[in-house]
């Protein structure tokens, strides 16, 4: 039995995040494990949820100079392979 790819959605517009969630949940092999609407919320959830894949809005209102993207790809131990 294969495990689903764990997806986390990072999107400040909740309506768009919910549309992404609805669409991704219908695809075989994907499991949406969380939605974050701010950079701070995303950083906390990344450490807890440890997703395999991120669907991320790169322009979050509380994300000065792309710190969220850097954290998601280098600041989180899971992504340093």
C-alpha positions as CSV (number, residue, x, y, z in Angstrom):
1,X,0.0,0.0,0.0
2,X,1.5,3.3,-1.1
3,X,1.3,6.4,1.1
4,X,-0.2,9.6,-0.2
5,X,1.9,12.6,-0.9
6,X,1.3,15.1,1.9
7,X,0.6,18.6,0.6
8,X,0.5,21.9,2.6
9,X,-1.1,25.0,1.1
10,X,0.3,28.4,2.0
11,X,-2.0,31.1,0.7
12,X,-3.2,34.4,2.3
13,X,-6.5,34.4,0.4
14,X,-8.6,31.8,2.3
15,X,-11.1,31.5,-0.6
16,X,-8.3,30.6,-3.0
17,X,-6.7,28.2,-0.4
18,X,-10.0,26.4,0.0
19,X,-10.3,26.1,-3.8
20,X,-6.8,24.6,-4.0
21,X,-7.8,22.2,-1.1
22,X,-11.0,21.1,-2.8
23,X,-9.2,20.4,-6.1
24,X,-6.2,18.7,-4.6
25,X,-8.3,16.5,-2.3
26,X,-10.0,15.0,-5.4
27,X,-6.6,13.9,-6.9
28,X,-5.5,10.3,-6.2
29,X,-2.3,10.1,-4.2
30,X,-2.5,13.5,-2.6
31,X,-3.5,14.4,1.0
32,X,-3.9,18.0,2.0
33,X,-2.5,18.1,5.6
34,X,-2.7,21.8,6.3
35,X,-3.5,25.4,5.2
36,X,-1.6,28.4,6.4
37,X,-2.5,32.0,5.6
38,X,0.5,33.8,7.0
39,X,4.3,33.3,6.9
40,X,4.4,32.8,10.7
41,X,1.6,30.3,10.6
42,X,3.3,28.4,7.8
43,X,6.6,28.2,9.7
44,X,4.9,26.7,12.7
45,X,2.8,24.2,10.7
46,X,5.8,23.1,8.6
47,X,7.7,22.0,11.7
48,X,4.6,20.0,12.9
49,X,3.1,18.7,9.7
50,X,6.3,17.9,7.7
51,X,4.6,18.0,4.3
52,X,6.2,16.4,1.2
53,X,5.0,19.2,-1.1
54,X,4.1,22.9,-0.7
55,X,1.7,24.8,-2.8
56,X,2.8,28.3,-1.8
57,X,1.8,31.9,-2.6
58,X,5.2,33.6,-2.8
59,X,3.7,37.0,-2.0
60,X,2.4,36.8,1.5
61,X,1.6,40.1,3.2
62,X,3.7,39.3,6.3
63,X,6.6,37.9,4.3
64,X,9.3,40.5,4.1
65,X,11.8,39.7,1.4
66,X,10.7,36.1,0.9
67,X,11.8,34.8,4.3
68,X,8.9,32.3,4.1
69,X,10.2,30.7,0.9
70,X,13.8,30.5,2.4
71,X,12.5,29.0,5.6
72,X,10.4,26.4,3.7
73,X,13.3,25.3,1.6
74,X,16.4,25.8,3.8
75,X,15.3,26.6,7.3
76,X,13.3,23.5,7.8
77,X,15.4,20.4,8.4
78,X,13.0,18.2,6.3
79,X,13.9,20.1,3.1
80,X,17.7,19.8,3.5
81,X,18.4,16.6,1.8
